[in-house]
Amino acid sequence: MAAEMGPEEALGAVAHGDAPVLETLGQMHLDTLERSKLPEHTYHLVRLAALVALDAAPVSYLVNLGAAHEAGVNARDVQGVLTAIAPIVGSARVTSAAARTLRALGIAEDIAGELEGRSAEELSASRAQRPRRDR
C-alpha cells in the first residue's frame, strides 16, 4: 500500500506540475459551465465573486481571469463585480482581491518573460522597475 502524501509533499507535487494532481484539479472543473446553466460571461463573474469571498491566492485569479478574459470579461466587468460585492464581503476582501489580481498579472508577466527566454537577471530587473504590488 502506498504511503499517503503529507500536505507539504502534496503542495510540492502541485508546484512541480505533477500530472495526477493537475489532472484531478482539471477534472473538478469539467462541465461546470454547462451544468451551471449560466451564460458564459455571467459564469466567470460569479467565479470571480467566489474568489474574492474566499480571499483566493493570486494564481487562482490568474487562471480564472485568463479564462474570463477569453469569454469577453473586461476590466469594467471586474470593477462592477468588486463594487457589487463590497458591501457583502467587506472592503478588506475587495482591496485584497485587487492586490492579488495585480500580483497575478505580475506572475503572468514573469511566465511570459520566461517563455520568451529572458534570463532570471532580466526578469528580476524588470520586477524591480514595476510599481510595488501585494508581495
Secondary structure as UniProt FT lines:
FT   HELIX           7..15
FT   TURN            16..17
FT   HELIX           19..28
FT   TURN            29..31
FT   HELIX           32..36
FT   HELIX           40..54
FT   HELIX           58..70
FT   TURN            71..72
FT   HELIX           75..89
FT   HELIX           91..115
FT   TURN            116..117
FT   HELIX           120..129
//
